[in-house]
Amino acid sequence: MVLNSLFYKEIRSHHLFNCLSDECFEVISHHSGLLSLKKNEILFECGYEASHFFLVRTGQISLFQTSLDGNEKIVDIFGPGQTFAETSMFIDSKCYQVNARATCDTDLFYFDSEKFKSQLYLSSESCFSMMAEMSNRLKNQTQEIIELSIHDAQYRLVNYLLENSCDQTQNSCLPLVKLSTTKSILASRLSITPETFSRILARLKKQELITIKEDIIVLTDLDKLRRLVGCCMSGDLNNGSKLRQILRFTA
């Protein structure tokens, strides 16, 4: 094996690999390895041949696009245990669609996309596992489009804090968010300018909804924070009624 045997269980436990037979995994592991990146080092650029996909072992990778005037937009952020770039193996152009950069010193497992794809033909469970992963990402991206189209910057930031808070109420502690990346990167991920990001945090802090200490944000008033995003939620009840009528008609 190219990969050290010490990494075998670590990789095998990931849902993309745990459904593979030992024989299939052996083929994949012979075309895999471990790669180390320094902070801000580029892994690949948009348009590069998408020959491999990756699993973050330690550190963090950001996927980003750059506009003609040099502005960057963070598309996604991946941490330990997460895979990325595997969808490229199913794209006709066989090219990466974004740029990838390490936001800190990072170790990655890399896997040959074509070898992995060839093994999918032998494992329907692995196919469904990959489809589930892609479906979840599509769901998240659809939600992001909705938030960018409908909701303002404060909504997106508060919603992020609520979704990523660690609920410690059972230990008589308030929920908190430990930022895993810099505020500027997170602001870009939420499509907020760094200045607006800072102003929103300052406003929430002044309203005593949060407290901030270095990379920890404590949610001090969950009810009010939830109302800030809950008041933006609305829907057309008639749509559900029409759907039920269609289902009854086709039953």
Secondary structure, 3 states (H helix, E strand, C coil): CCCCHHHHHHHHCCCCCCCCCHHHHHHHHCCEEEEEECCCCEEECCCCECCEEEEEEECCEEEEEECCCCCEEEEEEECCCCEECHHHHHCCCCECCCEEEECCCEEEEEEEHHHHHHHHCCCHHHHHHHHHHHHHHHHHHHHHHHHHHHCCHHHHHHHHHHHCCECCHHHCCCCEEECCCCHHHHHHHCCCCHHHHHHHHHHHHHCCCEEEECCEEEECCHHHHHHHHHCCCCCCHHHHHHHHHHHHHHC
